[in-house]
Amino acid sequence: MENTYLSQTATNFSQDGIQSVAGNIQIEDDRTGMSPDTLKRAFLDNLFYIQGIAQEQAAPYDYYLALAYTVRDRLLHRFIKTVETYKKRQEKLVCYLSAEFLMGRYLGNNMVNLGMYEEMRSTLADLGLDIDEILEQEPDPGLGNGGLGRLAACFLDSLASLEIPAIGYGIRYEFGIFYQVIKDGWQVEIPDNWLRFGNPWELPRPNESVEVKLGGFTETYHDDKGNLKVHWVPERTILAVPYDTPVPGYKTNTVNPLRLWKAEASETFNFEAFNAGQYDRAVAEKIDAETISKVLYPNDNTPAGRELRLAQQYFFVSASLQDLIRIHLRTHNNLDDFHEKAAIQLNDTHPAVAVAELMRLLVDEHGLDWAKAWNITQKTLAYTNHTLMPEALERWSVSLFEKLLPRHLEIIGLINFFFLEDVRTWFPENDELVGKLSIFEELVHKQIRMANLACVGSHAINGVAALHSDLLKKDTLREFALLWPDKFFNKTNGVTPRRWILLSNPKLSALYHEKIGDGWLKDLNLLRQLEGYVEDSEFRRRWRDIKQDNKQSLATYILKTRNIEVDVNSIFDVQVKRIHEYKRQHLAVLHIITLYNRIKQNPNLDIVPRTFIFGGKAAPGYFMAKLIIKLINSVADVVNKDPDVRGRLKVVFLPNFNVSLGQRIYPAADLSEQISTAGKEASGTGNMKFAMNGSLTIGTLDGANIEIREEAGFENFFLFGLTAEEVYALKRDGYDPMKYYLLNRELKGVIDRIKSGYFSHGDRDLFQPIVDSLLYDDQYLLLADYQAYIECQEQVSKAYTDQESWTRMSILNALRMAKFSSDRTIWEYCQEIWNVKPVRIELND
């Protein structure tokens, strides 16, 4: 119903907490109302009563918290109703298990999804406050490392927007992915204490805590019916405390929970030890327990690090499965139909121990027989693979499992025994196949292959791009695809247009709204209606102006944070993503040095100006990736200061790349670098965010690049490099990178300049590991793709000189990205893997 509002007198009554109705006039609830007057009143009340501060003394962070609580109030109404509806309807629930959730800042996204962003902007402006300044106060929760965690966040947004009953499960890391600073060109990791000022979005649920066991031993016994049973006697027990964060859908009443687990000691203080003067021992159990949820991805280069990482994975998996079983048993007498009420998706191999843990809970804790439990487990679980590289598929030593998860080692042994018995029946005398399918890898130190465990224990296995899924079946998981072809699916990744267009690029969104309304935010296919404007010169001019404004905004940020002045009329050539050799950031560096060498040979050379922008974090233990960051910054120091360059080239490394920084960068990019070695990138999602914001792509036929090129049109994509098949063939036939170095004069000049110490103050040793890697190994075929890449970049420069043509290409890239909405991806999961349907949430008046 439409609300009307009382006079100022009635409003004053409402400020005193009085709710009344006079005739047909209704007063809005201060915690749910959306009118400007109600929002202003609620904001000031939260500032005063929650922050305990008057407006005259408030700091920007006080305003942020007051606004956050104002928005959260409006979430909670929907959140509680959503949970109540799911309980009443008993519909099937999607449970997304992920070690990472890179959610980004909540405030702006929540206001967008609740449809109150512009109302709140004008309300704050009336109070003399700038919403953009307030939004900048929110810390960026670093609960993920990159694409895996951001994908999980986009999926939660789409699940709620599509009104799908769902819950995300992960870990409430006290310190997220490290805060990256650059000192003397090197990455330095600083703890990311994102919780130091609290978190207004989370709801602690200590009454729903569960216990998680670790270590110890198992013992057998017979129950009262004479059945042999196993009892796990743990060495220690950790308390898993849930914290719920409401995740709203876009313009729906659905608000699903993201439940993150914090590790606590079951007994936090040993009073006896304290009285004995043993103060460290008095809190030792507390410290030991809390370590589990302390840091995202502890360095696993040490035995202690590996043990902690496995403990983390098991901790959140066990807590989540126990929670799901508890939810199920609240409304059901038994677990016989558990698989019909829960669809559990394993986001990569991190939660793969769920196969063994669900079996343990069903068999040991709830008394189901093995066959029934196995049927439920397989029908409940589904597995998403995110890598093609065998070395990236998780393996854990049997000895570590024996120490940390002794019961699970026994269960995995039984799963493997029964599975291989079937394989031997189906394929007699094929020991090679048995060896490849086995969950155990028989090396010097016996290991458990978690991808194999996930494949055996799931009813569905999917890749995340068409090429990736195809290569999984042909190579990485070939034997499983031969065994169970019907288990394999492709689910090309997607990203949410709410954050990555509407929130990131408001001026472009406003242009869309003006032309076709806002329906495109729920159906990105509607943007195709704008293709007719491609030949409209006024539309192209406005498109260029929006891009130029976004570039100017990023240039201002670069000047403020890096003290580097960049030319907004140059090509903004951008590569922001996790730093890894297969992603080939150093191939882009070879291009920069190529252009630099040309300028040094001919200072008057006419080239199209470029600003090369890099961003991304290297894993703390990944030496070569960190050296690539140093190389980028060292090249930047030389190029940016050389008077011969005269501003035609600029190189910028933006530290601490995260979701919020991505929201600045994607709308400003002219060229998106997606140059991984073909056959190595599973999908990529940055490539989608760039294209949605009108950036053109230079890339290989790798991951989702292939599908982006198909959707945008081959003529609107800058393609270079070997295909996946050619990469395999070249390596099979004996790839010799030295041959490319010796035969290509320009390439040799680039590598020789690095070797000479030119970019390292004469230190010839600093970058020698990169040089040696390229000349004597070159696992990712940079030298083989170098010439094609350079020639393709020349095509980019030529295309950019024709701004009318470039703008047409930019527009078509943005309008044709509907396939890469996470809404499409999630809908496919719902129909083909999870078998779930939407549930509409109806609010009371």
C-alpha positions in Angstrom: 0.0 0.0 0.0 1.1 3.6 -0.6 2.1 5.5 2.6 1.1 9.1 3.3 2.7 11.0 6.1 1.5 13.0 9.0 2.3 16.6 9.7 5.4 17.7 11.6 3.5 17.3 14.8 2.9 13.6 14.1 6.5 13.2 13.0 7.6 14.5 16.4 5.5 11.9 18.1 7.2 9.3 15.9 10.6 10.6 17.2 9.4 9.8 20.7 8.8 6.3 19.7 5.0 6.5 19.3 3.4 4.5 16.5 -0.2 5.7 15.7 -2.8 5.8 13.0 -5.1 8.7 12.4 -7.9 7.9 10.0 -6.3 6.6 6.8 -2.9 8.2 7.5 -0.1 5.9 8.5 3.2 6.6 10.2 6.2 4.8 8.8 8.3 2.7 11.0 11.6 4.4 11.6 13.4 1.0 11.1 11.7 0.1 7.8 10.5 3.3 6.2 12.0 4.5 3.0 10.7 8.1 2.8 13.3 10.9 2.9 12.0 12.2 6.3 12.0 8.8 7.8 15.5 8.0 6.5 16.8 11.3 7.9 15.2 10.7 11.3 16.5 7.1 11.4 20.1 8.2 10.5 20.2 10.9 13.1 18.7 8.6 15.7 21.4 5.9 15.0 24.1 8.5 15.2 22.9 9.6 18.6 21.7 6.4 20.2 24.1 3.8 18.7 27.2 6.0 18.2 26.4 8.1 21.2 27.5 11.3 19.5 25.9 14.5 18.4 26.1 15.5 14.8 28.3 18.5 15.6 31.0 16.2 17.1 30.7 13.3 14.6 33.7 12.0 12.5 33.2 10.5 9.1 33.4 7.0 10.5 30.6 7.8 12.9 28.5 8.8 10.0 29.4 5.6 8.2 28.2 3.5 11.2 25.0 5.5 11.6 24.3 5.0 7.9 25.2 1.3 8.0 22.8 0.7 10.9 20.1 2.6 9.1 20.5 0.3 6.1 20.9 -2.8 8.2 17.5 -2.1 9.9 15.8 -2.3 6.6 17.7 -5.5 5.7 16.7 -7.2 9.0 13.0 -6.9 8.3 13.5 -8.8 5.1 16.1 -11.1 6.5 13.9 -12.4 9.4 11.0 -12.8 7.0 13.1 -14.7 4.6 14.3 -17.2 7.2 10.8 -17.7 8.5 9.5 -18.3 5.0 12.1 -20.9 4.3 11.3 -22.7 7.5 7.6 -22.7 6.8 7.8 -23.7 3.1 10.6 -26.3 3.6 11.9 -25.8 0.1 15.2 -27.2 -1.0 18.1 -25.0 0.2 21.3 -24.2 -1.8 24.3 -24.3 0.5 27.5 -22.8 -1.0 30.6 -23.9 0.8 33.6 -21.7 0.0 36.9 -20.9 1.8 36.6 -17.4 0.3 33.9 -14.8 0.1 35.4 -11.6 -1.3 32.2 -9.5 -0.7 33.6 -6.0 -1.1 32.1 -3.1 0.8 28.6 -3.8 1.9 27.1 -0.3 2.4 26.8 0.9 -1.2 25.8 -2.5 -2.6 23.1 -3.0 0.1 21.6 0.5 -0.6 21.6 -0.3 -4.4 19.9 -3.7 -3.9 17.3 -2.2 -1.5 16.6 0.6 -4.0 17.4 3.4 -1.6 20.8 4.6 -2.9 19.6 7.9 -4.5 17.1 8.6 -1.7 19.9 8.3 0.9 22.3 10.4 -1.2 19.8 13.3 -1.3 18.9 12.8 2.4 22.5 13.0 3.4 23.1 16.0 1.1 20.3 17.8 3.0 22.3 17.3 6.2 25.4 18.7 4.5 27.1 15.2 4.1 28.7 13.6 1.1 27.7 10.0 0.6 30.9 9.2 -1.3 33.0 10.4 1.5 31.0 8.2 3.9 31.2 5.2 1.7 35.0 5.5 1.7 35.1 4.9 5.5 34.1 1.3 5.2 36.9 -1.3 5.3 37.1 -3.7 2.4 36.7 -7.2 4.0 39.5 -9.2 2.5 37.9 -12.6 3.0 39.2 -13.9 -0.3 42.3 -14.0 -2.5 40.8 -13.3 -6.0 38.4 -14.7 -8.5 37.3 -17.7 -6.5 36.1 -15.5 -3.6 34.6 -12.8 -5.7 32.7 -15.4 -7.7 31.2 -16.7 -4.5 30.1 -13.1 -3.6 28.5 -12.6 -7.1 26.7 -15.9 -6.7 25.2 -14.9 -3.4 24.0 -11.7 -4.9 22.4 -13.6 -7.8 20.9 -16.3 -5.6 19.1 -13.6 -3.6 18.1 -11.6 -6.7 16.6 -14.7 -8.2 14.8 -15.5 -4.9 16.5 -18.8 -4.5 16.6 -20.2 -0.9 20.4 -20.2 -0.1 23.0 -19.9 2.5 26.7 -19.3 2.1 29.2 -20.9 4.5 32.8 -19.9 5.1 35.2 -18.6 7.7 35.2 -15.3 9.6 38.9 -14.7 9.2 40.0 -12.1 11.8 42.8 -11.1 9.3 41.8 -11.4 5.7 44.1 -11.4 2.7 47.0 -9.2 3.6 47.1 -5.5 3.0 49.7 -5.0 0.2 52.1 -2.0 0.3 55.0 -1.4 -2.1 58.3 -0.5 -0.6 61.3 0.0 -2.9 59.3 -1.8 -5.6 58.7 -4.9 -3.5 55.5 -6.3 -2.2 55.3 -6.1 1.6 52.5 -7.8 3.4 50.7 -6.0 6.3 48.0 -7.6 8.4 44.6 -6.7 7.2 42.8 -6.1 10.6 39.4 -5.4 9.0 37.6 -6.0 12.2 39.5 -3.6 14.5 36.5 -1.2 14.6 33.9 -3.9 14.5 31.5 -4.9 11.8 28.0 -3.5 11.7 26.7 -6.0 9.2 27.2 -9.2 11.1 24.9 -10.8 13.6 26.6 -13.1 16.2 24.7 -16.3 16.9 26.6 -17.9 19.8 23.5 -19.9 20.8 23.9 -21.8 17.5 27.6 -22.7 18.0 28.7 -26.3 17.2 31.7 -28.3 18.3 34.4 -29.4 15.8 36.8 -32.2 16.7 40.5 -32.5 15.8 43.2 -35.1 16.3 43.1 -38.0 18.7 42.2 -41.6 17.7 39.3 -43.9 16.9 38.0 -46.9 18.7 35.5 -49.6 17.7 32.6 -51.0 19.7 29.3 -52.8 19.2 26.0 -51.1 19.7 23.0 -52.7 21.4 22.0 -54.4 18.2 25.5 -56.0 17.8 26.5 -53.7 14.9 30.2 -52.6 14.7 30.5 -48.9 15.3 33.4 -46.4 15.4 33.9 -43.7 18.0 36.2 -40.8 17.4 38.1 -39.7 20.6 39.4 -36.2 19.7 42.6 -34.7 21.1 40.9 -31.3 21.2 37.5 -29.7 20.5 37.0 -26.3 18.9 33.9 -24.2 19.2 32.6 -22.9 15.9 30.6 -19.7 16.5 28.4 -18.5 13.6 28.2 -14.8 12.5 25.4 -14.1 10.0 25.7 -11.4 7.4 22.4 -10.5 5.5 22.8 -10.6 1.7 20.0 -8.9 -0.1 18.8 -9.5 -3.7 18.2 -6.6 -6.1 14.7 -5.2 -5.6 13.4 -8.4 -4.0 12.4 -9.1 -0.5 14.8 -12.0 -0.3 17.7 -11.5 2.1 19.8 -14.7 2.4 22.4 -15.4 5.1 26.2 -15.6 4.7 27.2 -17.6 7.7 30.8 -17.3 8.7 32.4 -19.4 11.5 34.7 -18.0 14.1 36.9 -20.5 16.1 36.9 -20.3 19.8 38.1 -22.6 22.6 35.5 -24.6 24.4 37.2 -23.5 27.6 38.7 -20.1 27.1 40.4 -19.7 30.5 42.3 -22.3 32.7 41.7 -20.8 36.1 43.8 -23.5 37.8 46.8 -22.8 35.7 46.4 -19.0 36.3 46.3 -19.5 40.0 49.5 -21.5 39.8 51.2 -18.6 38.0 51.2 -20.3 34.6 49.7 -17.4 32.8 50.6 -18.5 29.3 49.1 -21.9 29.9 45.9 -20.3 31.3 45.0 -18.9 27.9 46.9 -21.4 25.7 43.8 -23.3 24.6 42.1 -20.0 23.6 45.0 -18.9 21.5 45.4 -22.3 19.9 41.7 -22.5 19.0 41.4 -18.9 17.7 44.4 -19.5 15.4 42.2 -21.5 13.1 40.1 -18.5 12.0 42.9 -16.0 12.4 44.3 -15.6 8.9 43.1 -16.4 5.3 45.4 -19.0 3.7 48.3 -19.3 6.1 51.6 -19.9 4.2 51.6 -23.7 3.6 55.4 -23.9 2.9 55.9 -25.3 6.4 54.4 -28.4 8.1 52.7 -26.2 10.6 51.2 -24.1 7.9 49.9 -27.1 6.1 48.4 -28.5 9.3 46.7 -25.2 10.0 45.3 -24.9 6.5 43.8 -28.4 6.6 42.4 -27.6 10.1 40.7 -24.5 8.6 39.1 -26.4 5.8 37.8 -29.1 8.0 36.7 -26.6 10.7 34.3 -24.7 8.4 33.1 -27.8 6.5 32.2 -29.7 9.7 30.5 -26.7 11.3 28.5 -26.0 8.2 27.4 -29.6 7.7 26.4 -29.9 11.4 24.4 -26.7 11.0 22.6 -28.0 7.9 21.7 -31.3 9.6 20.4 -29.4 12.6 18.3 -27.1 10.4 16.9 -30.2 8.6 16.0 -32.1 11.8 14.1 -29.1 13.2 11.3 -29.9 10.6 12.0 -33.6 9.7 12.1 -36.7 11.8 15.1 -38.2 10.1 17.8 -37.6 7.4 16.4 -40.0 4.8 15.4 -37.2 2.5 18.3 -34.8 3.4 19.5 -34.8 -0.2 16.0 -33.6 -1.3 16.2 -30.6 1.0 19.8 -29.5 0.6 22.0 -28.9 -2.4 25.6 -28.4 -1.3 28.1 -26.9 -3.8 31.8 -27.3 -3.2 33.6 -24.2 -4.4 36.9 -25.9 -5.6 38.7 -28.5 -3.6 39.0 -26.5 -0.3 35.7 -28.0 1.1 36.2 -31.4 -0.5 36.6 -33.0 2.9 32.9 -32.6 3.1 32.5 -35.9 1.4 34.1 -37.7 4.3 32.6 -35.5 7.0 29.1 -35.9 5.7 29.6 -39.7 5.7 31.0 -39.5 9.3 28.0 -37.4 10.5 25.5 -39.7 8.8 27.0 -43.0 9.8 28.7 -42.3 13.2 26.6 -39.6 14.6 23.1 -40.4 13.2 23.3 -44.2 12.8 22.6 -44.5 9.1 24.0 -47.6 7.3 26.8 -47.1 4.9 24.9 -47.6 1.7 22.1 -45.2 2.6 24.6 -42.6 3.8 26.6 -42.9 0.6 23.5 -42.4 -1.6 22.6 -39.3 0.4 26.1 -37.9 0.3 26.5 -38.3 -3.5 23.1 -36.9 -4.3 23.7 -33.9 -2.0 27.1 -32.8 -3.0 28.3 -31.1 -6.3 31.8 -30.0 -7.1 33.1 -27.0 -9.0 36.6 -27.3 -10.4 38.6 -24.0 -10.8 41.9 -25.1 -12.2 43.4 -27.0 -15.0 46.8 -27.4 -13.5 47.4 -30.7 -11.8 49.9 -29.2 -9.4 47.1 -26.8 -8.2 44.8 -29.6 -7.3 45.0 -30.1 -3.5 46.7 -33.1 -2.0 47.2 -33.8 1.7 49.6 -36.3 3.1 48.1 -39.4 4.7 50.3 -38.8 7.7 48.7 -35.3 8.2 45.2 -36.8 8.0 46.2 -39.5 10.4 47.3 -36.9 12.9 44.5 -34.4 12.4 41.5 -36.3 11.0 42.0 -40.0 11.9 38.3 -41.0 11.4 38.2 -39.3 8.0 41.2 -41.2 6.9 39.4 -44.4 7.7 36.3 -43.3 5.9 38.2 -42.1 2.8 39.9 -45.5 2.8 36.5 -47.3 2.7 35.2 -44.9 0.0 38.2 -45.7 -2.1 38.0 -49.4 -1.5 34.4 -49.7 -2.6 34.9 -47.3 -5.5 38.0 -49.2 -6.9 36.2 -52.5 -6.5 33.5 -51.2 -8.9 36.2 -49.9 -11.2 37.9 -53.2 -11.3 34.6 -54.9 -12.1 33.8 -52.4 -14.9 37.4 -52.4 -16.3 39.1 -55.7 -15.3 42.9 -55.8 -15.5 43.3 -52.1 -16.1 45.6 -51.2 -13.3 46.7 -48.0 -14.9 43.1 -46.7 -14.8 42.7 -47.8 -11.2 45.8 -45.9 -10.3 44.6 -42.7 -11.9 41.2 -42.9 -10.4 42.3 -43.8 -6.9 41.7 -41.2 -4.2 45.2 -42.1 -2.8 48.3 -41.3 -4.7 51.1 -43.8 -4.1 54.2 -41.7 -3.9 57.1 -41.8 -1.5 54.8 -40.0 0.9 51.3 -41.3 0.3 48.8 -38.5 -0.4 45.1 -38.0 -0.6 43.9 -36.4 -3.9 41.1 -34.1 -2.9 39.8 -33.5 -6.4 39.4 -37.3 -6.8 37.5 -37.5 -3.5 35.2 -34.6 -4.7 34.6 -36.4 -8.0 33.7 -39.7 -6.4 31.5 -38.2 -3.7 29.5 -35.8 -5.9 26.7 -36.2 -8.3 27.8 -33.3 -10.6 31.2 -31.9 -11.6 31.5 -28.6 -13.5 34.0 -26.4 -15.0 33.6 -22.6 -15.2 34.1 -21.9 -19.0 33.4 -23.9 -22.1 37.1 -24.5 -22.9 37.9 -25.2 -19.2 35.1 -27.8 -19.0 36.3 -29.4 -22.2 39.9 -29.6 -21.1 38.8 -31.1 -17.7 37.1 -33.9 -19.6 40.0 -34.3 -22.0 42.9 -33.9 -19.6 42.7 -33.0 -15.9 39.8 -35.3 -15.0 39.8 -37.4 -18.1 39.4 -40.7 -16.4 36.4 -39.6 -14.4 34.8 -38.1 -17.5 35.2 -41.5 -19.2 33.7 -43.2 -16.2 30.8 -40.8 -15.6 30.3 -38.6 -18.7 26.8 -37.6 -17.4 28.3 -36.1 -14.2 30.1 -33.4 -16.2 28.6 -29.9 -16.9 29.8 -26.5 -18.0 28.8 -23.5 -16.0 30.5 -20.5 -17.5 31.1 -18.0 -14.7 29.4 -14.6 -14.4 29.5 -11.4 -12.4 26.7 -9.4 -10.9 25.8 -6.3 -13.0 24.5 -4.6 -9.8 28.0 -4.1 -8.4 30.0 -4.2 -11.5 27.9 -1.7 -13.6 25.3 0.1 -11.5 27.5 0.7 -8.5 30.9 0.9 -10.3 29.8 3.0 -13.3 26.8 5.2 -12.3 27.1 7.5 -15.3 26.9 4.6 -17.7 24.0 3.2 -15.7 22.2 6.5 -15.9 22.6 6.5 -19.7 21.1 3.0 -19.8 18.2 4.0 -17.5 17.5 7.0 -19.7 17.2 4.9 -22.8 15.5 1.7 -21.7 14.7 2.0 -18.0 16.2 -0.2 -15.2 15.0 -3.6 -16.3 18.4 -4.5 -17.6 19.7 -4.9 -14.1 17.6 -8.1 -13.8 17.9 -9.1 -17.4 21.1 -8.0 -19.1 19.8 -9.1 -22.5 17.8 -5.9 -22.6 21.0 -4.0 -23.3 20.9 -5.4 -26.8 18.1 -3.0 -27.5 20.7 -0.2 -27.5 22.7 -1.6 -30.4 20.7 0.7 -32.7 22.4 3.7 -31.0 25.9 2.5 -32.2 25.5 4.6 -35.3 24.1 7.6 -33.4 26.9 10.2 -33.2 25.4 11.9 -30.2 25.1 8.6 -28.3 28.8 7.8 -29.1 29.8 11.3 -27.9 28.1 10.7 -24.6 29.6 7.3 -24.3 33.1 8.8 -24.9 32.4 11.5 -22.3 31.5 8.9 -19.7 34.6 6.9 -20.4 36.7 10.1 -20.2 35.1 11.1 -16.9 35.9 7.7 -15.5 39.5 7.9 -16.7 39.9 11.3 -15.2 38.6 10.0 -11.9 41.1 7.2 -11.9 43.9 9.6 -13.0 43.1 11.8 -10.0 43.3 8.7 -7.7 46.7 7.7 -9.3 48.1 11.2 -8.7 46.8 11.2 -5.1 48.0 7.8 -4.1 51.1 7.2 -6.4 52.1 10.8 -7.2 52.2 9.9 -10.9 50.5 12.1 -13.4 49.0 10.3 -16.3 47.5 11.4 -19.6 43.8 10.8 -19.7 43.9 10.9 -23.5 46.3 7.9 -23.6 45.2 4.3 -23.9 44.5 3.1 -20.4 46.0 -0.4 -20.8 45.1 -2.4 -17.7 46.0 -5.7 -16.1 44.7 -6.2 -12.6 44.4 -9.7 -11.1 46.3 -12.1 -8.9 50.0 -12.1 -9.8 51.0 -15.4 -11.3 53.4 -16.6 -14.0 50.6 -18.2 -16.0 48.7 -14.9 -16.1 51.8 -13.4 -17.7 52.0 -9.9 -16.3 55.7 -10.1 -17.4 54.6 -10.5 -21.0 53.0 -7.1 -20.7 56.3 -5.8 -19.2 58.2 -7.2 -22.3 55.8 -5.1 -24.4 56.5 -1.9 -22.3 60.3 -2.4 -22.7 59.8 -3.0 -26.4 58.2 0.4 -26.8 60.8 1.9 -24.5 63.6 0.5 -26.6 62.1 1.9 -29.8 61.9 5.3 -28.2 65.5 5.1 -27.0 66.5 4.3 -30.6 64.4 7.0 -32.0 63.4 9.7 -29.4 61.1 11.4 -32.0 59.1 8.2 -32.7 55.4 8.8 -33.2 53.6 6.3 -31.0 50.1 6.3 -29.5 50.5 7.3 -25.8 49.8 4.5 -23.3 49.3 4.3 -19.6 50.0 0.8 -18.4 48.2 0.1 -15.1 48.9 -3.0 -13.0 47.4 -4.3 -9.8 47.3 -7.6 -7.9 48.8 -9.5 -5.0 51.4 -12.3 -5.1 51.1 -15.1 -2.6 53.5 -14.4 0.3 55.5 -17.6 -0.5 55.6 -17.2 -4.3 59.0 -15.7 -5.0 58.7 -15.4 -8.8 55.4 -13.6 -8.6 56.9 -11.1 -6.1 59.9 -10.6 -8.3 57.5 -9.8 -11.2 55.9 -7.0 -9.1 59.5 -5.7 -8.4 60.2 -5.8 -12.2 57.0 -3.8 -13.0 57.9 -1.2 -10.4 61.5 -1.0 -11.5 60.6 -0.6 -15.1 58.1 2.1 -14.0 60.8 4.0 -12.2 63.0 4.2 -15.3 60.3 4.8 -17.9 58.3 7.4 -16.0 61.4 9.5 -15.4 63.2 9.2 -18.7 63.1 12.6 -20.5 63.2 10.8 -23.9 59.8 9.2 -23.2 58.2 12.6 -22.8 55.0 11.2 -21.2 54.2 8.9 -24.1 54.5 5.9 -21.8 53.6 5.7 -18.1 53.7 2.6 -15.9 51.6 2.5 -12.7 51.4 -0.3 -10.1 48.4 0.3 -7.9 48.9 -1.4 -4.5 46.4 -3.5 -2.6 44.1 -4.4 -5.4 40.7 -5.3 -4.0 37.0 -5.1 -4.9 36.7 -1.4 -4.1 39.8 -0.5 -6.2 38.4 -2.7 -9.0 35.2 -0.6 -9.0 37.4 2.4 -9.8 39.5 0.7 -12.4 37.1 -1.3 -14.6 35.0 1.6 -15.8 38.2 3.6 -16.7 40.0 1.0 -18.7 40.3 1.3 -22.5 42.1 -2.1 -23.0 41.7 -5.2 -20.9 44.8 -7.5 -20.8 43.7 -11.2 -20.7 46.9 -12.7 -21.9 47.3 -16.0 -19.9 48.8 -19.0 -21.7 46.0 -20.8 -23.5 44.8 -23.8 -21.6 45.8 -22.4 -18.1 43.0 -20.0 -17.1 39.9 -21.7 -15.9 37.6 -18.8 -16.7 38.5 -15.4 -15.4 35.9 -12.9 -14.3 37.9 -9.7 -14.5 37.6 -10.1 -18.3 33.8 -9.9 -17.9 33.9 -6.8 -15.7 36.1 -4.9 -18.1 34.0 -5.8 -21.1 30.7 -4.9 -19.3 32.2 -1.4 -18.8 33.2 -0.9 -22.5 36.8 -2.0 -22.4 38.2 -3.8 -25.4 40.0 -7.0 -24.8 43.4 -8.2 -26.0 43.7 -11.8 -25.2 44.4 -15.4 -26.0 41.9 -18.1 -26.6 41.8 -19.1 -23.0 39.1 -19.4 -20.3 36.0 -17.3 -20.9 37.9 -15.1 -23.4 36.7 -17.5 -26.1 33.0 -16.9 -25.2 33.5 -13.2 -24.7 34.9 -12.9 -28.2 32.0 -14.9 -29.5 29.5 -12.6 -27.8 31.2 -9.3 -28.6 32.0 -10.3 -32.1 35.4 -11.4 -33.5 36.0 -8.0 -35.0 35.7 -6.4 -31.6 38.3 -8.5 -29.9 42.1 -8.3 -30.3 43.2 -11.9 -30.5 46.8 -13.2 -30.5 48.8 -16.2 -29.5 48.9 -20.0 -29.5 45.7 -22.0 -29.0 45.5 -24.6 -26.2 46.1 -27.4 -28.7 49.1 -25.6 -30.2 50.5 -25.1 -26.7 50.3 -28.8 -26.0 51.8 -29.7 -29.4 54.7 -27.3 -29.0 55.6 -28.7 -25.6 55.2 -32.2 -26.8 57.6 -31.6 -29.6 60.2 -30.0 -27.4 59.8 -26.3 -26.9 63.1 -24.4 -27.0 62.6 -20.8 -25.8 66.3 -19.9 -26.6 65.5 -20.3 -30.3 63.0 -17.4 -30.1 65.4 -15.3 -28.2 68.2 -15.7 -30.7 66.0 -15.3 -33.8 64.0 -12.2 -32.8 66.3 -9.2 -32.6 63.7 -7.0 -30.8 62.9 -9.7 -28.2 66.7 -10.2 -27.6 67.1 -6.5 -27.0 64.3 -6.5 -24.4 65.7 -9.4 -22.4 69.3 -8.1 -22.8 68.2 -4.8 -21.3 66.7 -6.6 -18.3 69.9 -8.8 -18.0 72.2 -5.8 -18.1 70.9 -4.4 -14.8 69.4 -1.4 -16.6 66.2 -1.5 -14.5 68.0 -2.6 -11.3 70.7 0.1 -10.8 73.3 -2.1 -12.4 72.5 -5.2 -10.4 72.6 -8.0 -12.9 71.5 -10.6 -10.4 68.2 -9.1 -9.3 66.1 -10.2 -12.3 68.3 -13.1 -13.4 65.7 -15.6 -12.1 63.1 -14.2 -14.5 65.6 -14.1 -17.4 66.7 -17.7 -16.7 63.1 -18.8 -16.4 62.3 -17.3 -19.8 65.4 -18.5 -21.6 65.8 -22.0 -20.2 62.3 -23.1 -19.2 59.5 -20.6 -20.2 56.8 -22.9 -18.9 54.1 -20.5 -19.9 55.5 -19.8 -23.4 56.0 -16.0 -23.3 58.7 -16.1 -25.9 56.6 -18.2 -28.3 53.7 -15.7 -28.0 55.9 -12.5 -27.9 55.9 -11.5 -31.6 52.2 -12.2 -32.1 51.5 -10.1 -28.9 53.6 -7.2 -30.1 51.9 -7.2 -33.5 48.5 -7.4 -31.9 49.3 -4.4 -29.7 50.2 -2.4 -32.8 46.7 -3.2 -34.1 45.3 -1.8 -30.8 47.2 1.4 -31.2 46.1 1.8 -34.8 42.5 1.2 -33.8 42.6 3.7 -31.0 43.5 6.5 -33.4 40.1 6.2 -35.0 38.0 7.2 -32.0 34.6 6.8 -33.7 35.4 3.2 -34.6 36.9 2.5 -31.2 33.7 3.8 -29.5 31.6 1.6 -31.7 33.6 -1.4 -30.6 33.4 -0.3 -27.0 29.7 0.0 -27.0 29.1 -3.4 -28.6 31.4 -5.0 -26.0 29.3 -3.6 -23.2 25.9 -4.3 -24.7 26.7 -7.9 -25.6 27.8 -9.2 -22.2 24.4 -10.7 -21.1 25.8 -14.2 -21.1 28.3 -13.2 -18.3 25.7 -12.1 -15.8 26.0 -14.3 -12.7 22.2 -14.4 -12.8 22.4 -16.6 -15.9 25.1 -18.8 -14.3 23.1 -19.4 -11.1 19.9 -20.1 -13.1 21.7 -22.8 -14.9 22.9 -24.3 -11.7 19.4 -24.2 -10.3 17.9 -26.0 -13.3 20.6 -28.5 -14.1 22.5 -29.3 -10.9 20.7 -28.2 -7.8 17.1 -28.8 -8.8 15.8 -25.8 -6.8 13.2 -23.2 -7.6 12.5 -19.6 -6.5 10.6 -18.8 -3.3 8.9 -15.4 -3.1 9.1 -13.6 0.2 6.0 -11.6 1.1 6.4 -8.8 3.7 3.7 -7.8 6.1 2.3 -4.3 5.6 
